[in-house]
Amino acid sequence: MNRIEDHTLISLNPATGEEVGRLPITPVDQIPAIVERARKAQVGWAQMSLQDRADAIRPFGPALAAAAEEVGTLLTREMGKPLPQGIGEARGCGESIDRTLDGMIAALTPEPMEDANISSTMVFDPLGVCAGITPWNFPMSMPHWTVMPALMAGNSVILKPSEKTPLVAQAYADLLMSFLPEDVLQVMHGDGEQGKALVDADVNLIAFTGSRATGAHILESAGSSLKRVILELGGKDPLIVLDDADIEAAAQFAAANSFRNAGQVCVSTERIYVQSQVADAFRDRLVELAKEVKVGDGCDEGIEVGPMIDGGQKAHVEKQLAGAVSDGAQVAFKSEDLGGNYHPLTVLDGCQEEMEIIREETFGPIACLMQVEDDAEAVVRANNTPYGLGASIFGSSERAHQIARQMTAGMVGINKGCGGASGTPWVGARQSGYGFHSGRDGHRQFAQLRVISEMQPEAP
Ligand code: NAD
């Protein structure tokens, strides 16, 4: 667990407990001055054309890709995920910059619309100062997907990254800031106290990614002043395995998506509903696959899953698991206990709907199995949650499509994970999202839409 000492955030490697670095915490009473600087800087930034803003940001992409090895290593040391994934996260943000910026230019370019009488133009103006508040599980891509659309829409940004991964966010922002006018992007550090003070400050948009509970607090605080909010929240994603599924493919997906990032992914597979005819075969294959996963320090060669972010997150997972086992779930597999912040990869069979591990987000490396008798039961139980981020269905395409249209999640994958094609938004339904990002409609949420109209010259 990162330590706070004497107004300093001390960032610890979750694999070793060693200090990775330290940063000063932003005193809450300095936030109004930070917002004022952001507001002044935003004026000039907003006056630049969309194309000029993109041109300013564009060289950041190759610079980040060139620094990917260094910042990706920092990412792994601070957050724990395996090195290829840490470096890949940094490289991915950098190498996709042209596609990212071009998509944002297309989304934010004025759009004409007319009828027989009126000619209108929809324009996408800046909102002003954007507070970007981000989590630790993708400590570079979450800031990236918050800061980029906000900047491209002509806002200035104050980024408050997670107190669990401040160094990697600072490294990302330092590089990006070197391509931007002063104060167009600023970073502040701290925990919920700083986050709350930023939400309460004179900002115009709050773009938040994090837990459902924090999202609810932010919505409540922002409501009194009707600030714009975009909330990307937690999930409890189901996987449905039909009796005509390719069991090997379904088990491969379940192993990858339950254990990746030690289960600390918003779209991790957290509930698996398997039709009873194939339940034993699916479980047995999943256990075999789980046995092959290499757990350890993400900096070591060949490691596929690292530690949990800290002891608090591990204790949360342990508590849910112990509760499920005492209520009758059976441990079908548990990997070696490496101690420290590591949680064994676990396959849990015979879970039940009322267990906390099935109701609340786990965010840990546990694959929870339940049997269902038919498609209708699978749909009802998969939808039995206030969350609605992603879902996956494995089975014959036509049947899976019918089920997909009945799912209450925002993103549904058929024989794959939930992510959509390039250009589609990342969207949570129900209590997993309040607003969304990416894709044309996602980018537009970072802007104020205005409609300018005049009569057609030949209008009657
Ligand atoms: P969190 O809600 O605890 O913290 C997120 C951020 O909010 C941190 O920067 C934190 O300091 C700040 N914060 C805490 N309390 C605050 C308050 N009262 N006001 C303002 N800011 C506050 O979440 P976390 O543990 O950092 O991240 C894990 C969660 O994020 C999981 O629920 C996960 O599913 C979710 N997540 C969602 C997505 C998505 O795309 N939907 C992506 C990644 C993570």
Residues whose N, C-alpha, C, O or C-beta is under 5 A from the ligand:
A	BS01	NAD	I133 T134 P135 W136 K160 P161 S162 E163 G190 D191 G192 G195 K196 T209 G210 S211 R212 T214 H217 E232 L233 G234 G235 C266 S432
